[in-house]
Amino acid sequence: MRVAPNTIDLSLTHAERALLSALAEPWRDLLYVPGPDFTSQLEPGLYRSAFVVVPAQGPAIRISSFVAPAFGIELCRLQIETLPGFRAEMLGSFFDPERRGQIFVMTKDREAVAAQPADRDGWSYAGPPLGERLSRVERVRLIRERVTAQLDGQPVGWSADRGLVIDIAGGEPCLLLASAESAEQALFLPMPRLHRALLGSSPVPGATARELLGYGEWPEPFELALETVAT
């Protein structure tokens, strides 16, 4: 792949990469912020939120997206940071689907906000418990994209750490992906399904790696290369 003269690097920082070792061990919980954008009927099995991993050792780790304006568009990568303290009762759990978390709503007099259970359909996780699977995390790999393209007739390029492959001993991997839609949210896929194209599997029509990463409608020449990087 040729390198464009206008190239942006959106790699994880050294501090973020240092946290990956804690993610590459069995997890004690995976938490999320419930809300109206958590699920989508168009993309069943994909969950959109800020996620909190409770690793086997050390503080909790928050995973969201870092969104950067560039070339008149928005690029993104994962954002990984420690979360020394948080209100666990506000968060839902993939380990225990009965723990749905809480959301803040206006009181009837509209003079204050109050917490209430996130009990609306689609606002919280309703699938099978993931504790048995995620307690067998054995490895984490980075998904790195490298792009060279034309935009308004000018050559542009970037590299970005777009996701994590969570390898499970004896099972299918999970994916965590950055999203340019909101810096407060990332994407979690307990089963990759169509997103296996990001791992080198043959894509199905309409679900190529380029389309899954949000570049399907790019109007000019576009070259994408993906690699998985050991951490």
C-alpha positions in Angstrom: 0.0 0.0 0.0 1.4 3.4 -1.0 1.6 6.1 1.7 -0.3 9.3 1.2 1.6 12.6 2.0 -1.3 13.7 4.3 -1.3 10.8 6.7 -2.7 10.8 10.2 -1.8 8.3 13.0 -4.6 7.3 15.4 -2.8 4.6 17.4 -3.4 3.8 21.0 -1.2 5.8 23.3 1.6 4.1 25.3 -0.6 4.3 28.5 -3.5 2.7 26.7 -1.4 -0.1 25.3 -0.2 -0.8 28.8 -3.7 -1.6 29.9 -4.2 -4.3 27.3 -2.3 -6.9 29.4 -5.0 -6.6 32.0 -7.7 -7.2 29.3 -5.8 -10.3 28.1 -6.8 -12.3 31.3 -10.1 -13.7 32.6 -12.7 -11.0 33.1 -14.8 -10.8 36.3 -17.5 -8.7 34.7 -18.4 -6.6 31.6 -20.6 -3.7 32.3 -22.4 -1.1 30.0 -24.3 2.1 30.2 -28.0 1.3 29.3 -30.0 3.6 27.0 -32.1 4.0 23.8 -29.1 3.4 21.5 -27.9 0.2 23.1 -29.4 -2.2 20.6 -30.5 -1.9 16.9 -33.2 -3.9 15.1 -31.0 -3.5 11.9 -28.0 -5.0 13.6 -29.1 -7.7 16.0 -26.3 -8.9 18.3 -24.4 -5.6 18.2 -24.4 -3.5 21.3 -23.5 0.2 21.4 -22.4 1.8 24.7 -19.5 2.8 26.8 -18.2 -0.5 28.3 -16.5 -1.2 31.6 -14.3 -4.3 31.9 -13.7 -5.6 35.5 -10.4 -7.6 35.0 -9.0 -10.3 37.2 -6.6 -7.8 38.7 -6.4 -4.1 39.0 -8.9 -1.3 38.4 -11.8 -1.4 36.1 -11.1 -0.3 32.5 -13.5 1.8 30.4 -13.7 1.3 26.6 -15.2 3.9 24.4 -14.2 5.8 21.2 -11.9 8.6 20.4 -13.3 10.7 17.5 -11.0 13.0 15.6 -12.0 15.4 12.8 -9.7 15.2 9.8 -9.9 16.0 6.1 -13.4 17.3 6.7 -14.6 14.0 8.0 -14.5 12.1 11.3 -12.1 9.3 12.0 -12.0 7.2 15.1 -10.1 4.7 17.2 -10.7 2.9 20.5 -10.2 4.8 23.7 -9.0 2.8 26.7 -8.7 4.2 30.2 -8.8 3.2 33.8 -11.9 3.8 35.9 -10.9 3.7 39.5 -14.4 4.5 40.8 -17.9 4.2 39.4 -21.5 3.6 40.5 -22.0 -0.1 39.7 -25.8 0.1 40.3 -26.1 2.5 37.3 -24.6 0.0 34.9 -26.0 -3.2 33.3 -24.0 -6.4 33.2 -23.4 -8.9 30.4 -22.5 -11.5 33.1 -25.9 -11.1 34.8 -28.6 -9.9 32.4 -31.0 -9.3 35.4 -28.7 -6.3 36.3 -30.0 -3.8 33.8 -28.6 -0.6 35.3 -30.4 2.6 35.7 -31.0 5.8 33.7 -31.8 9.4 34.7 -35.2 10.8 33.8 -37.0 14.0 34.6 -39.4 13.9 37.5 -43.1 14.4 36.8 -42.8 18.1 37.9 -39.8 18.4 35.6 -37.9 20.2 38.3 -35.3 17.5 38.9 -33.9 14.2 37.6 -34.2 10.8 39.2 -32.7 7.4 38.6 -35.0 4.6 37.5 -34.4 1.1 36.1 -33.6 0.8 32.5 -36.5 -1.6 31.8 -37.6 -0.5 28.3 -37.1 -3.1 25.5 -33.8 -2.8 23.8 -32.3 -0.5 26.4 -30.3 -3.3 28.2 -28.8 -6.7 27.5 -31.3 -9.5 27.2 -29.2 -12.3 25.9 -27.5 -15.3 27.6 -25.1 -14.6 30.4 -21.5 -14.2 29.1 -19.7 -14.8 32.4 -18.7 -18.4 31.5 -17.2 -17.2 28.1 -15.5 -14.1 29.2 -14.0 -15.8 32.3 -11.9 -17.7 29.7 -10.3 -14.7 27.9 -6.8 -15.7 27.0 -5.5 -13.1 24.5 -6.3 -9.7 23.1 -5.3 -8.5 19.6 -5.6 -5.1 18.0 -7.4 -4.5 14.8 -5.5 -1.8 12.9 -6.7 -0.2 9.7 -4.5 1.5 7.2 -6.1 3.6 4.5 -4.9 5.5 1.4 -7.6 7.3 -0.5 -8.6 10.3 -2.6 -10.8 13.0 -1.1 -11.9 16.0 -3.2 -9.1 15.0 -5.6 -6.4 15.1 -2.9 -4.5 12.1 -1.5 -5.2 11.4 2.1 -4.3 8.5 4.4 -4.5 7.3 8.0 -3.9 4.4 10.3 -6.1 3.8 13.3 -6.5 1.2 16.1 -10.1 0.4 15.3 -10.8 -2.5 17.6 -9.9 -5.4 19.8 -10.3 -9.1 19.2 -11.0 -10.8 22.5 -9.9 -14.4 22.1 -11.7 -17.0 24.2 -10.2 -20.3 25.1 -12.1 -23.0 23.3 -14.6 -20.6 21.8 -15.5 -17.9 19.3 -13.8 -14.5 19.8 -15.6 -11.3 20.7 -15.1 -7.9 19.1 -14.9 -4.4 20.5 -14.9 -1.7 17.8 -14.6 2.1 17.8 -17.4 4.1 16.3 -17.3 7.6 14.8 -20.9 8.2 15.7 -20.2 9.1 19.3 -17.0 9.5 21.4 -19.0 8.1 24.4 -19.8 4.8 22.7 -18.0 1.8 21.2 -19.5 -1.4 19.7 -19.5 -4.8 21.3 -20.2 -8.0 19.4 -20.3 -11.2 21.5 -20.4 -13.2 18.3 -18.7 -11.6 15.2 -21.1 -13.1 12.6 -20.8 -10.7 9.6 -17.9 -8.9 11.3 -15.8 -12.0 10.7 -14.8 -10.1 7.6 -12.6 -7.9 9.8 -10.7 -11.1 10.8 -10.0 -12.2 7.2 -13.1 -14.4 6.6 -14.8 -14.2 3.2 -17.3 -11.3 3.4 -21.0 -11.6 2.4 -22.4 -9.0 0.0 -23.0 -5.7 1.8 -20.8 -6.6 4.7 -17.2 -6.1 3.4 -14.6 -4.8 5.8 -14.8 -1.4 4.1 -18.6 -1.3 4.7 -18.5 -2.6 8.2 -16.0 0.1 9.1 -18.2 2.9 7.7 -16.5 3.6 4.4 -18.9 1.9 2.0 -20.1 5.1 0.4 -16.7 6.7 -0.1 -17.1 8.3 -3.6 -13.4 8.3 -4.7 -10.6 5.8 -4.9 -10.1 4.0 -1.5 -7.7 1.4 -0.4 -8.1 -0.4 3.0 -5.7 -2.8 4.6 -6.4 -4.5 8.0 -4.0 -6.3 10.3 -4.4 -7.9 13.7 -1.6 -7.0 16.0 -0.5 -9.0 19.0 -0.4 -7.0 22.3 
